[in-house]
Amino acid sequence: MTADQIDQIDQPAGSGPSAEFPLIPFAHLFGGQVDQARWLYEEAFPAGERVPFADLVEPDAGDVAWALVDGGDVLGMVSLCGLGEEYDGHWLFLRYFAVTAARRGQGLGGRLWRAMFRKLGTKSEPPNLLLEVEDPAEADVDRDEQLLRARRIAFYRRLGATLLPVADYRMPDLENEHGGGLPMLLMGAGAAGAPTPDEDELTRLVLALYLVHYGLSESDELVNKVVLSNGSG
């Protein structure tokens, strides 16, 4: 996940509205809210990271897309995806997380994060989250972009997430299926703090992300490369 909206340092809670806003399924948005959600989604994520908007309005079984709404306006969005039967109820993939540009730097990202875990907390044991972030150390990235990426990671760390030790991970390019993938880092987060999967579980999680979520085959070059790079070939 690489939305520009989350690169701002969250301000103290007192700097924004005190109320916690509800999360509403995309399918329940109406009128101008649908247009607001679409604009936020397309502004926040580049084409290579976006699924069709219709997939958020009518998600697959096990997936959800929620909008943070206040006063009838869409202020943020969350998209979560299942990782197959093995991780049902234990891990989800945080596919998209963004707040509207007009509310940057007001603590809204933290509010959206808390609202998300409250929604997930209806279960006795809320699932852990797996998420993608762009690598600040990627070659050929200018200084401004490096700073933005570092701030995104810092944002998630302040909320309790941690970087996971996965080498050579690449997100499949959703705009160009024949491309080499988009270099990313993986992070883990949980309602009770950052999860610490061991090496074997981490490899299985990455495979679930590739095979279940992205629909790649076990023989795919991206899959083979990350498995071999992490000592599980």
GROMACS elastic network, one bead per residue, 0.5 to 0.9 nm:
[ bonds ]
;  ai    aj funct       b0    kb
    1    45     6  0.79440   500
    1    49     6  0.79448   500
    1    94     6  0.78175   500
    1    95     6  0.62815   500
    1    96     6  0.57142   500
    1    97     6  0.69250   500
    1    98     6  0.88868   500
    1   131     6  0.66186   500
    1   133     6  0.52101   500
    1   134     6  0.74618   500
    1   184     6  0.88245   500
    2     5     6  0.85799   500
    2     6     6  0.79560   500
    2     7     6  0.87149   500
    2    44     6  0.77671   500
    2    45     6  0.65891   500
    2    46     6  0.84650   500
    2    49     6  0.84874   500
    2    96     6  0.81721   500
    2    97     6  0.83877   500
    2    98     6  0.87426   500
    2   132     6  0.76251   500
    2   133     6  0.58126   500
    2   134     6  0.63342   500
    2   149     6  0.79981   500
    2   152     6  0.78361   500
    3     6     6  0.60096   500
    3     7     6  0.75816   500
    3    41     6  0.88796   500
    3    43     6  0.83646   500
    3    45     6  0.54211   500
    3    46     6  0.83826   500
    3    96     6  0.79094   500
    3    97     6  0.71061   500
    3    98     6  0.59054   500
    3    99     6  0.85106   500
    3   152     6  0.85370   500
    4     7     6  0.55704   500
    4     8     6  0.81314   500
    4    43     6  0.86342   500
    4    44     6  0.59294   500
    4    45     6  0.78062   500
    4    98     6  0.77919   500
    4    99     6  0.88848   500
    4   101     6  0.83552   500
    4   148     6  0.77617   500
    4   149     6  0.88712   500
    4   152     6  0.81789   500
    5     8     6  0.67971   500
    5    44     6  0.66558   500
    5    97     6  0.86578   500
    5    98     6  0.55715   500
    5    99     6  0.54801   500
    5   100     6  0.65541   500
    5   101     6  0.60062   500
    5   103     6  0.86123   500
    5   104     6  0.63437   500
    5   105     6  0.88465   500
    5   109     6  0.81666   500
    5   152     6  0.88910   500
    6     9     6  0.79736   500
    6    10     6  0.86081   500
    6    97     6  0.78831   500
    6    98     6  0.62211   500
    6    99     6  0.70656   500
    6   104     6  0.77671   500
    6   105     6  0.87921   500
    6   109     6  0.65226   500
    6   151     6  0.81135   500
    6   152     6  0.57842   500
    6   155     6  0.70382   500
    6   156     6  0.87215   500
    7    10     6  0.88228   500
    7   104     6  0.86580   500
    7   105     6  0.88357   500
    7   147     6  0.88773   500
    7   148     6  0.57201   500
    7   149     6  0.70520   500
    7   150     6  0.80712   500
    7   151     6  0.51282   500
    7   153     6  0.80614   500
    7   154     6  0.83955   500
    7   155     6  0.69274   500
    8    11     6  0.87177   500
    8   104     6  0.63961   500
    8   105     6  0.53876   500
    8   106     6  0.88012   500
    8   107     6  0.89017   500
    8   109     6  0.87316   500
    8   148     6  0.82342   500
    8   151     6  0.67790   500
    8   152     6  0.73208   500
    8   155     6  0.75573   500
    9   104     6  0.87071   500
    9   105     6  0.60873   500
    9   106     6  0.87008   500
    9   107     6  0.80164   500
    9   151     6  0.70369   500
    9   152     6  0.83669   500
    9   154     6  0.80962   500
    9   155     6  0.64509   500
   10    13     6  0.84901   500
   10   104     6  0.82373   500
   10   105     6  0.54591   500
   10   106     6  0.63208   500
   10   108     6  0.74573   500
   10   109     6  0.69092   500
   10   110     6  0.68461   500
   10   155     6  0.72279   500
   11    14     6  0.79985   500
   11    15     6  0.62569   500
   11    16     6  0.79902   500
   11   105     6  0.59329   500
   11   106     6  0.54491   500
   11   108     6  0.85790   500
   11   110     6  0.89840   500
   12    15     6  0.56575   500
   12    16     6  0.78700   500
   12   106     6  0.78738   500
   12   107     6  0.64792   500
   13    16     6  0.60442   500
   13    17     6  0.79023   500
   13    18     6  0.72988   500
   13   106     6  0.80457   500
   13   107     6  0.61702   500
   13   108     6  0.87959   500
   13   110     6  0.86926   500
   13   111     6  0.86206   500
   14    17     6  0.73120   500
   14    18     6  0.70357   500
   14   107     6  0.86610   500
   15    18     6  0.86616   500
   15   106     6  0.60702   500
   15   107     6  0.71641   500
   16    19     6  0.89145   500
   16   106     6  0.53199   500
   16   107     6  0.62728   500
   16   108     6  0.74208   500
   17    20     6  0.80520   500
   17   106     6  0.85498   500
   17   107     6  0.88634   500
   17   108     6  0.86897   500
   20   111     6  0.66710   500
   20   112     6  0.83807   500
   20   114     6  0.86583   500
   20   115     6  0.71555   500
   21    68     6  0.63728   500
   21    69     6  0.64113   500
   21    70     6  0.62236   500
   21   111     6  0.79345   500
   21   112     6  0.80046   500
   21   115     6  0.73090   500
   22    67     6  0.82165   500
   22    68     6  0.59891   500
   22    69     6  0.63160   500
   22    70     6  0.77126   500
   22   115     6  0.71564   500
   23    66     6  0.55205   500
   23    67     6  0.53342   500
   23    69     6  0.65966   500
   23    77     6  0.83495   500
   23    78     6  0.87378   500
   23   112     6  0.84712   500
   23   115     6  0.70636   500
   23   116     6  0.75529   500
   23   119     6  0.78351   500
   24    27     6  0.82407   500
   24    28     6  0.65933   500
   24    29     6  0.73131   500
   24    65     6  0.82813   500
   24    66     6  0.51151   500
   24    67     6  0.51183   500
   24    68     6  0.64823   500
   24    69     6  0.70765   500
   25    28     6  0.54080   500
   25    29     6  0.70433   500
   25    56     6  0.89751   500
   25    57     6  0.78113   500
   25    64     6  0.72870   500
   25    65     6  0.57430   500
   25    67     6  0.61603   500
   26    29     6  0.53892   500
   26    30     6  0.88126   500
   26    34     6  0.76464   500
   26    37     6  0.80292   500
   26    56     6  0.66155   500
   26    58     6  0.79197   500
   26    64     6  0.84494   500
   26    65     6  0.57931   500
   26    66     6  0.55449   500
   26    67     6  0.61173   500
   26    77     6  0.88936   500
   27    30     6  0.82482   500
   27    34     6  0.88820   500
   27    56     6  0.80013   500
   27    58     6  0.65021   500
   27    59     6  0.89103   500
   27    65     6  0.83770   500
   27    66     6  0.87122   500
   28    57     6  0.84326   500
   29    32     6  0.84033   500
   29    33     6  0.56894   500
   29    34     6  0.57467   500
   29    37     6  0.86221   500
   29    57     6  0.87994   500
   29    67     6  0.81961   500
   30    33     6  0.54747   500
   30    34     6  0.57834   500
   30    35     6  0.88016   500
   31    34     6  0.59469   500
   31    35     6  0.73377   500
   32    35     6  0.51171   500
   32    36     6  0.62106   500
   32    37     6  0.86535   500
   32    72     6  0.89375   500
   32    73     6  0.83719   500
   33    37     6  0.60957   500
   33    38     6  0.85305   500
   33    69     6  0.86915   500
   33    72     6  0.72471   500
   33    73     6  0.63124   500
   33    74     6  0.61024   500
   34    37     6  0.51281   500
   34    38     6  0.61535   500
   34    39     6  0.85926   500
   34    74     6  0.84849   500
   35    38     6  0.50777   500
   35    39     6  0.60874   500
   35    40     6  0.85619   500
   36    39     6  0.51364   500
   36    40     6  0.61177   500
   36    41     6  0.85567   500
   36    73     6  0.74936   500
   36    74     6  0.60533   500
   36    75     6  0.85086   500
   37    40     6  0.51458   500
   37    41     6  0.61126   500
   37    42     6  0.86235   500
   37    67     6  0.73391   500
   37    74     6  0.61780   500
   37    75     6  0.83393   500
   37    76     6  0.79528   500
   37    77     6  0.75564   500
   38    41     6  0.51161   500
   38    42     6  0.61218   500
   38    43     6  0.84303   500
   38    53     6  0.68590   500
   39    42     6  0.52563   500
   39    43     6  0.59019   500
   39    44     6  0.83258   500
   40    43     6  0.52024   500
   40    44     6  0.58768   500
   40    45     6  0.85747   500
   40    74     6  0.83845   500
   40    75     6  0.83614   500
   40    76     6  0.76293   500
   40    77     6  0.80832   500
   40    98     6  0.77989   500
   40    99     6  0.75507   500
   40   100     6  0.61077   500
   40   101     6  0.82051   500
   41    44     6  0.52639   500
   41    45     6  0.62145   500
   41    50     6  0.81935   500
   41    53     6  0.80392   500
   41    77     6  0.78837   500
   41    96     6  0.85870   500
   41    98     6  0.78188   500
   42    45     6  0.56716   500
   42    46     6  0.70420   500
   42    47     6  0.77008   500
   42    50     6  0.77715   500
   42    53     6  0.87178   500
   43    46     6  0.74999   500
   43   100     6  0.89252   500
   43   101     6  0.89039   500
   44    97     6  0.89381   500
   44    98     6  0.66900   500
   44    99     6  0.82673   500
   44   100     6  0.82334   500
   44   101     6  0.86402   500
   45    48     6  0.80991   500
   45    49     6  0.61784   500
   45    50     6  0.64129   500
   45    96     6  0.84198   500
   45    98     6  0.88241   500
   46    49     6  0.56070   500
   46    50     6  0.65991   500
   47    50     6  0.52386   500
   47    51     6  0.82238   500
   47   173     6  0.88266   500
   47   174     6  0.73436   500
   47   175     6  0.60957   500
   48    51     6  0.84969   500
   48   172     6  0.83568   500
   48   173     6  0.51063   500
   48   176     6  0.70723   500
   48   182     6  0.84030   500
   49   171     6  0.83760   500
   49   172     6  0.83193   500
   49   173     6  0.65703   500
   49   174     6  0.56540   500
   49   175     6  0.73810   500
   49   182     6  0.88560   500
   50    53     6  0.79411   500
   50   174     6  0.65369   500
   50   175     6  0.78629   500
   51    54     6  0.82590   500
   51    55     6  0.67002   500
   51    56     6  0.80699   500
   51   174     6  0.70155   500
   51   175     6  0.88408   500
   52    55     6  0.55166   500
   52    56     6  0.74868   500
   53    56     6  0.54205   500
   53    57     6  0.67336   500
   53    58     6  0.88893   500
   54    57     6  0.50220   500
   54    58     6  0.60518   500
   54    59     6  0.79101   500
   55    58     6  0.52051   500
   55    59     6  0.50500   500
   55    60     6  0.74886   500
   56    59     6  0.51603   500
   56    60     6  0.86557   500
   56    63     6  0.87114   500
   56    64     6  0.74008   500
   56    65     6  0.55984   500
   56    66     6  0.86321   500
   56    79     6  0.74847   500
   57    64     6  0.88621   500
   57    65     6  0.71961   500
   58    64     6  0.86588   500
   58    65     6  0.86512   500
   59    62     6  0.80305   500
   59    63     6  0.56505   500
   59    64     6  0.61053   500
   59    65     6  0.72073   500
   59    81     6  0.88448   500
   60    63     6  0.54839   500
   60    64     6  0.79063   500
   60    81     6  0.84664   500
   61    64     6  0.82286   500
   61    81     6  0.88856   500
   61    82     6  0.82870   500
   62    80     6  0.85211   500
   62    81     6  0.63622   500
   62    82     6  0.52302   500
   62    83     6  0.85550   500
   62    84     6  0.86163   500
   62    88     6  0.85593   500
   63    79     6  0.75373   500
   63    80     6  0.56206   500
   63    82     6  0.57284   500
   63    92     6  0.88127   500
   64    78     6  0.80940   500
   64    79     6  0.57166   500
   64    80     6  0.53030   500
   64    81     6  0.65112   500
   64    82     6  0.88485   500
   65    77     6  0.72631   500
   65    78     6  0.56485   500
   65    80     6  0.63967   500
   65    81     6  0.87192   500
   65    96     6  0.86456   500
   66    76     6  0.84550   500
   66    77     6  0.56749   500
   66    78     6  0.52138   500
   66    79     6  0.63762   500
   66    80     6  0.86611   500
   66   116     6  0.86065   500
   67    74     6  0.62749   500
   67    75     6  0.73799   500
   67    76     6  0.57120   500
   67    78     6  0.64724   500
   67    79     6  0.88358   500
   68    73     6  0.83101   500
   68    74     6  0.57577   500
   68    75     6  0.54548   500
   68    77     6  0.58146   500
   68    78     6  0.81006   500
   68    99     6  0.84297   500
   68   112     6  0.70180   500
   68   115     6  0.85489   500
   69    72     6  0.60391   500
   69    73     6  0.53602   500
   69    75     6  0.57435   500
   69    76     6  0.72767   500
   69    77     6  0.89592   500
   70    73     6  0.53533   500
   70    74     6  0.66825   500
   70    75     6  0.69974   500
   71    74     6  0.85410   500
   74    77     6  0.78802   500
   74    99     6  0.87443   500
   74   100     6  0.78515   500
   75    98     6  0.86506   500
   75    99     6  0.56692   500
   75   100     6  0.52338   500
   75   101     6  0.87309   500
   75   102     6  0.85273   500
   75   103     6  0.74811   500
   75   108     6  0.83969   500
   76    97     6  0.76185   500
   76    98     6  0.54931   500
   76   100     6  0.57507   500
   76   108     6  0.82173   500
   76   109     6  0.80724   500
   76   112     6  0.71027   500
   77    96     6  0.72883   500
   77    97     6  0.57305   500
   77    98     6  0.54565   500
   77    99     6  0.64008   500
   77   100     6  0.86530   500
   77   112     6  0.79520   500
   78    94     6  0.75791   500
   78    95     6  0.76878   500
   78    96     6  0.54305   500
   78    98     6  0.68410   500
   78   112     6  0.81353   500
   78   113     6  0.87759   500
   78   116     6  0.75877   500
   79    93     6  0.84421   500
   79    94     6  0.61256   500
   79    95     6  0.53678   500
   79    97     6  0.66232   500
   80    92     6  0.63504   500
   80    93     6  0.55596   500
   80    95     6  0.55481   500
   80    96     6  0.71789   500
   80    97     6  0.89696   500
   80   129     6  0.86702   500
   81    92     6  0.56539   500
   81    93     6  0.50229   500
   81    94     6  0.65738   500
   81    95     6  0.66899   500
   81   213     6  0.73254   500
   82    85     6  0.84214   500
   82    87     6  0.77149   500
   82    88     6  0.68583   500
   82    89     6  0.85318   500
   82    91     6  0.73870   500
   82    92     6  0.50998   500
   82    93     6  0.63170   500
   82   209     6  0.89322   500
   82   212     6  0.81934   500
   82   213     6  0.72994   500
   83    86     6  0.75384   500
   83    87     6  0.59095   500
   83    88     6  0.69038   500
   83    91     6  0.69480   500
   83    92     6  0.60935   500
   83    93     6  0.68657   500
   83   205     6  0.79391   500
   83   208     6  0.56487   500
   83   209     6  0.62257   500
   83   211     6  0.87908   500
   83   212     6  0.58588   500
   83   213     6  0.62142   500
   84    87     6  0.58112   500
   84    88     6  0.60818   500
   84   208     6  0.69248   500
   84   209     6  0.89078   500
   84   212     6  0.61447   500
   84   213     6  0.81491   500
   85    89     6  0.86892   500
   86    89     6  0.89290   500
   86    90     6  0.84495   500
   86   208     6  0.86865   500
   87    90     6  0.50604   500
   87    91     6  0.53015   500
   87    92     6  0.76179   500
   87   127     6  0.88562   500
   87   205     6  0.83607   500
   87   208     6  0.86273   500
   88    91     6  0.66202   500
   88    92     6  0.78973   500
   88   127     6  0.85095   500
   89    92     6  0.77098   500
   89   123     6  0.84709   500
   89   125     6  0.79816   500
   89   126     6  0.73203   500
   89   127     6  0.55800   500
   89   128     6  0.86151   500
   90   125     6  0.79567   500
   90   126     6  0.72542   500
   90   128     6  0.60140   500
   90   129     6  0.85549   500
   91   126     6  0.87143   500
   91   129     6  0.55659   500
   91   130     6  0.70554   500
   91   205     6  0.85486   500
   92    95     6  0.89547   500
   92   127     6  0.64836   500
   92   128     6  0.63211   500
   92   130     6  0.61970   500
   92   131     6  0.87745   500
   93    96     6  0.89787   500
   93   128     6  0.86103   500
   93   129     6  0.56185   500
   93   131     6  0.59400   500
   93   132     6  0.87605   500
   93   209     6  0.75859   500
   93   213     6  0.83374   500
   94    97     6  0.72448   500
   94   129     6  0.60689   500
   94   130     6  0.59305   500
   94   131     6  0.51221   500
   94   132     6  0.79096   500
   95   130     6  0.85554   500
   95   131     6  0.66838   500
   95   132     6  0.77272   500
   96   131     6  0.86317   500
   97   109     6  0.85638   500
   97   112     6  0.85498   500
   97   113     6  0.85848   500
   98   109     6  0.73429   500
   98   112     6  0.85960   500
   99   102     6  0.84542   500
   99   103     6  0.69752   500
   99   104     6  0.71683   500
   99   108     6  0.70367   500
   99   109     6  0.63503   500
   99   112     6  0.80400   500
  100   103     6  0.56590   500
  100   104     6  0.68784   500
  101   104     6  0.54031   500
  103   106     6  0.59656   500
  103   107     6  0.82726   500
  103   108     6  0.68118   500
  103   109     6  0.89671   500
  104   107     6  0.75038   500
  104   108     6  0.71593   500
  104   109     6  0.79961   500
  105   108     6  0.74261   500
  105   109     6  0.83276   500
  106   109     6  0.79998   500
  107   110     6  0.55576   500
  107   111     6  0.65460   500
  107   112     6  0.88883   500
  108   112     6  0.60813   500
  108   113     6  0.85390   500
  109   112     6  0.51100   500
  109   113     6  0.62232   500
  109   114     6  0.87508   500
  109   155     6  0.86273   500
  110   114     6  0.62532   500
  110   115     6  0.85658   500
  110   155     6  0.85839   500
  110   159     6  0.72984   500
  111   114     6  0.51644   500
  111   115     6  0.60745   500
  111   116     6  0.85194   500
  112   115     6  0.50362   500
  112   116     6  0.60888   500
  112   117     6  0.87572   500
  113   116     6  0.51305   500
  113   117     6  0.64688   500
  113   118     6  0.87088   500
  113   159     6  0.79363   500
  114   117     6  0.52293   500
  114   118     6  0.61299   500
  114   119     6  0.86046   500
  114   159     6  0.89971   500
  114   191     6  0.88560   500
  115   118     6  0.50159   500
  115   119     6  0.61973   500
  115   120     6  0.86379   500
  116   119     6  0.51533   500
  116   120     6  0.62650   500
  116   121     6  0.84519   500
  117   121     6  0.56701   500
  117   122     6  0.88364   500
  117   126     6  0.75155   500
  117   190     6  0.83726   500
  117   191     6  0.63451   500
  118   122     6  0.70022   500
  118   126     6  0.89588   500
  118   191     6  0.88352   500
  119   122     6  0.60873   500
  119   123     6  0.87918   500
  120   123     6  0.64412   500
  120   125     6  0.87685   500
  120   126     6  0.56143   500
  120   127     6  0.73371   500
  120   191     6  0.89129   500
  121   124     6  0.69225   500
  121   125     6  0.70066   500
  121   126     6  0.50724   500
  121   127     6  0.83911   500
  121   191     6  0.80493   500
  122   125     6  0.83236   500
  122   126     6  0.74564   500
  123   126     6  0.55832   500
  123   127     6  0.84663   500
  125   191     6  0.88986   500
  126   190     6  0.76816   500
  126   191     6  0.66654   500
  126   192     6  0.88130   500
  127   190     6  0.68293   500
  127   191     6  0.77770   500
  128   188     6  0.70780   500
  128   189     6  0.57110   500
  128   191     6  0.71469   500
  128   192     6  0.89171   500
  128   194     6  0.81411   500
  128   195     6  0.69055   500
  129   161     6  0.88776   500
  129   187     6  0.81592   500
  129   188     6  0.55990   500
  129   189     6  0.50271   500
  129   190     6  0.60395   500
  129   191     6  0.89768   500
  129   195     6  0.86212   500
  130   186     6  0.69279   500
  130   187     6  0.58668   500
  130   189     6  0.66520   500
  130   205     6  0.84564   500
  130   209     6  0.88795   500
  131   185     6  0.83671   500
  131   186     6  0.56668   500
  131   187     6  0.52580   500
  131   188     6  0.64099   500
  131   189     6  0.81096   500
  132   171     6  0.79864   500
  132   184     6  0.60584   500
  132   185     6  0.57071   500
  132   187     6  0.63301   500
  133   149     6  0.76959   500
  133   152     6  0.76544   500
  133   153     6  0.70371   500
  133   183     6  0.88823   500
  133   184     6  0.54946   500
  133   185     6  0.52063   500
  133   186     6  0.62719   500
  133   187     6  0.73813   500
  134   137     6  0.88838   500
  134   138     6  0.81492   500
  134   149     6  0.61018   500
  134   150     6  0.86432   500
  134   152     6  0.85577   500
  134   153     6  0.84626   500
  134   182     6  0.84878   500
  134   183     6  0.67525   500
  134   185     6  0.59702   500
  134   186     6  0.87370   500
  135   138     6  0.55029   500
  135   146     6  0.79782   500
  135   149     6  0.66050   500
  135   150     6  0.78549   500
  135   153     6  0.88620   500
  135   183     6  0.70252   500
  135   184     6  0.56050   500
  135   185     6  0.58124   500
  136   139     6  0.87361   500
  136   141     6  0.77896   500
  136   145     6  0.75023   500
  136   147     6  0.71403   500
  136   148     6  0.79867   500
  136   149     6  0.51952   500
  136   150     6  0.57031   500
  136   153     6  0.89496   500
  137   141     6  0.77890   500
  137   146     6  0.69886   500
  138   141     6  0.61286   500
  138   146     6  0.82011   500
  138   183     6  0.76228   500
  138   184     6  0.88759   500
  139   142     6  0.87113   500
  141   144     6  0.83061   500
  141   145     6  0.62668   500
  141   146     6  0.64471   500
  142   145     6  0.54615   500
  142   146     6  0.62542   500
  142   147     6  0.88643   500
  143   147     6  0.63008   500
  143   148     6  0.87338   500
  144   147     6  0.52108   500
  144   148     6  0.63451   500
  144   149     6  0.87627   500
  145   148     6  0.50165   500
  145   149     6  0.61762   500
  145   150     6  0.85616   500
  146   149     6  0.52158   500
  146   150     6  0.61708   500
  146   151     6  0.86437   500
  147   150     6  0.50716   500
  147   151     6  0.61441   500
  147   152     6  0.86613   500
  148   151     6  0.51587   500
  148   152     6  0.63179   500
  148   153     6  0.88507   500
  149   152     6  0.51284   500
  149   153     6  0.64526   500
  149   154     6  0.86762   500
  150   153     6  0.52239   500
  150   154     6  0.61856   500
  150   155     6  0.86578   500
  151   155     6  0.60636   500
  151   156     6  0.87606   500
  152   155     6  0.50546   500
  152   156     6  0.65862   500
  152   157     6  0.87190   500
  153   156     6  0.53107   500
  153   157     6  0.61840   500
  153   158     6  0.87074   500
  153   161     6  0.86988   500
  153   162     6  0.86878   500
  153   163     6  0.83992   500
  153   187     6  0.87580   500
  154   158     6  0.61426   500
  154   159     6  0.86920   500
  155   158     6  0.53288   500
  155   159     6  0.66694   500
  155   161     6  0.88528   500
  156   159     6  0.50701   500
  156   160     6  0.65191   500
  156   161     6  0.53637   500
  156   162     6  0.76453   500
  156   187     6  0.85380   500
  156   189     6  0.83691   500
  157   160     6  0.50049   500
  157   162     6  0.59029   500
  157   163     6  0.83412   500
  157   189     6  0.88478   500
  158   161     6  0.72607   500
  159   189     6  0.82870   500
  159   193     6  0.85602   500
  160   188     6  0.87924   500
  160   189     6  0.63436   500
  160   190     6  0.74594   500
  160   191     6  0.84354   500
  160   192     6  0.84761   500
  160   193     6  0.54587   500
  160   194     6  0.57238   500
  161   187     6  0.63849   500
  161   188     6  0.54646   500
  161   190     6  0.72138   500
  161   193     6  0.70666   500
  161   194     6  0.51307   500
  161   195     6  0.81607   500
  162   186     6  0.86353   500
  162   187     6  0.53598   500
  162   188     6  0.55279   500
  162   189     6  0.66235   500
  162   193     6  0.89660   500
  162   194     6  0.58808   500
  162   195     6  0.80037   500
  162   196     6  0.88283   500
  163   166     6  0.86527   500
  163   185     6  0.72753   500
  163   186     6  0.60330   500
  163   188     6  0.65131   500
  164   185     6  0.76407   500
  164   186     6  0.55851   500
  164   187     6  0.51893   500
  164   188     6  0.65059   500
  164   196     6  0.82012   500
  164   197     6  0.86074   500
  164   202     6  0.82413   500
  165   185     6  0.86266   500
  165   186     6  0.78424   500
  165   187     6  0.87388   500
  165   199     6  0.85843   500
  165   202     6  0.84619   500
  165   230     6  0.87004   500
  166   169     6  0.64696   500
  166   185     6  0.73162   500
  166   186     6  0.68739   500
  166   202     6  0.78874   500
  166   203     6  0.82329   500
  166   206     6  0.85124   500
  166   226     6  0.77923   500
  166   229     6  0.83415   500
  166   230     6  0.66109   500
  167   185     6  0.80816   500
  167   226     6  0.66110   500
  167   227     6  0.89610   500
  167   229     6  0.61022   500
  167   230     6  0.61827   500
  168   183     6  0.73387   500
  168   184     6  0.79927   500
  168   185     6  0.83212   500
  168   222     6  0.89624   500
  168   225     6  0.72416   500
  168   226     6  0.55804   500
  168   229     6  0.66370   500
  168   230     6  0.83197   500
  169   181     6  0.89050   500
  169   182     6  0.84392   500
  169   183     6  0.62462   500
  169   184     6  0.58537   500
  169   185     6  0.65037   500
  169   186     6  0.76971   500
  169   206     6  0.85902   500
  169   222     6  0.78829   500
  169   223     6  0.87851   500
  169   225     6  0.82022   500
  169   226     6  0.57081   500
  169   229     6  0.89512   500
  170   173     6  0.86775   500
  170   180     6  0.80341   500
  170   181     6  0.52599   500
  170   182     6  0.50197   500
  170   184     6  0.53982   500
  170   185     6  0.79671   500
  170   222     6  0.68592   500
  170   223     6  0.89869   500
  170   226     6  0.80174   500
  171   174     6  0.85949   500
  171   180     6  0.89477   500
  171   181     6  0.53126   500
  171   183     6  0.63760   500
  171   184     6  0.64087   500
  171   210     6  0.84587   500
  171   214     6  0.88149   500
  171   222     6  0.84235   500
  172   175     6  0.88631   500
  172   176     6  0.83937   500
  172   177     6  0.71091   500
  172   179     6  0.78428   500
  172   180     6  0.74412   500
  172   182     6  0.62395   500
  172   183     6  0.89957   500
  172   210     6  0.84187   500
  172   214     6  0.74445   500
  172   216     6  0.88778   500
  172   222     6  0.78111   500
  173   176     6  0.53799   500
  173   177     6  0.58501   500
  173   178     6  0.80329   500
  173   179     6  0.63511   500
  173   180     6  0.74246   500
  173   182     6  0.60382   500
  174   177     6  0.61633   500
  174   181     6  0.86404   500
  175   179     6  0.86431   500
  176   179     6  0.53749   500
  176   180     6  0.87269   500
  176   181     6  0.85087   500
  177   180     6  0.82272   500
  177   181     6  0.81778   500
  178   181     6  0.83975   500
  179   182     6  0.84674   500
  180   183     6  0.89492   500
  180   221     6  0.86660   500
  180   222     6  0.76710   500
  181   222     6  0.74614   500
  187   194     6  0.88672   500
  188   194     6  0.60110   500
  188   195     6  0.60992   500
  188   196     6  0.79529   500
  188   197     6  0.89658   500
  189   192     6  0.84845   500
  189   193     6  0.64372   500
  189   195     6  0.61007   500
  190   193     6  0.50265   500
  190   194     6  0.53246   500
  190   195     6  0.62383   500
  191   194     6  0.79837   500
  192   195     6  0.83803   500
  196   202     6  0.88458   500
  197   200     6  0.79150   500
  197   201     6  0.56609   500
  197   202     6  0.56397   500
  198   201     6  0.54063   500
  198   202     6  0.60071   500
  198   203     6  0.86654   500
  199   202     6  0.51116   500
  199   203     6  0.62529   500
  199   204     6  0.87276   500
  199   230     6  0.84358   500
  199   232     6  0.89459   500
  200   203     6  0.52202   500
  200   204     6  0.63467   500
  200   205     6  0.86978   500
  200   232     6  0.80249   500
  201   204     6  0.50049   500
  201   205     6  0.61049   500
  201   206     6  0.86778   500
  202   205     6  0.50054   500
  202   206     6  0.62956   500
  202   207     6  0.86229   500
  203   206     6  0.51970   500
  203   207     6  0.62123   500
  203   208     6  0.86053   500
  203   226     6  0.87413   500
  203   227     6  0.70011   500
  203   230     6  0.75847   500
  203   232     6  0.73597   500
  204   207     6  0.50053   500
  204   208     6  0.60675   500
  204   209     6  0.85716   500
  205   208     6  0.50051   500
  205   209     6  0.61925   500
  205   210     6  0.86932   500
  206   209     6  0.50076   500
  206   210     6  0.62691   500
  206   211     6  0.85289   500
  206   223     6  0.85836   500
  206   226     6  0.83802   500
  206   227     6  0.84911   500
  207   210     6  0.50963   500
  207   211     6  0.57878   500
  207   212     6  0.78452   500
  207   218     6  0.82618   500
  207   223     6  0.71573   500
  207   227     6  0.81355   500
  208   211     6  0.51847   500
  208   212     6  0.51441   500
  208   213     6  0.68659   500
  208   214     6  0.87408   500
  209   212     6  0.57089   500
  209   213     6  0.50542   500
  209   214     6  0.64455   500
  209   215     6  0.84292   500
  210   213     6  0.59029   500
  210   214     6  0.50208   500
  210   215     6  0.62690   500
  210   216     6  0.56219   500
  210   217     6  0.79587   500
  210   218     6  0.85600   500
  210   222     6  0.84578   500
  210   223     6  0.68176   500
  211   214     6  0.58716   500
  211   217     6  0.60708   500
  211   218     6  0.70830   500
  211   223     6  0.84109   500
  212   215     6  0.53192   500
  212   216     6  0.75942   500
  213   216     6  0.82500   500
  216   219     6  0.81975   500
  216   220     6  0.63637   500
  216   222     6  0.86146   500
  216   223     6  0.76949   500
  217   220     6  0.53202   500
  217   223     6  0.76989   500
  218   221     6  0.85191   500
  218   223     6  0.62359   500
  218   224     6  0.72006   500
  219   222     6  0.85486   500
  219   223     6  0.68747   500
  219   224     6  0.65069   500
  220   223     6  0.52955   500
  220   224     6  0.62611   500
  220   225     6  0.86264   500
  221   224     6  0.51697   500
  221   225     6  0.60129   500
  221   226     6  0.86865   500
  222   225     6  0.52787   500
  222   226     6  0.63827   500
  222   227     6  0.86585   500
  223   226     6  0.55671   500
  223   227     6  0.62087   500
  223   228     6  0.86088   500
  224   227     6  0.52163   500
  224   228     6  0.60132   500
  224   229     6  0.84019   500
  224   233     6  0.77127   500
  225   228     6  0.52843   500
  225   229     6  0.59727   500
  225   230     6  0.85906   500
  226   229     6  0.50227   500
  226   230     6  0.61701   500
  226   231     6  0.88207   500
  226   232     6  0.88764   500
  227   230     6  0.53253   500
  227   231     6  0.65352   500
  227   232     6  0.53914   500
  227   233     6  0.56755   500
  228   231     6  0.53490   500
  228   232     6  0.57283   500
  229   232     6  0.77249   500
  229   233     6  0.81587   500
  230   233     6  0.79618   500
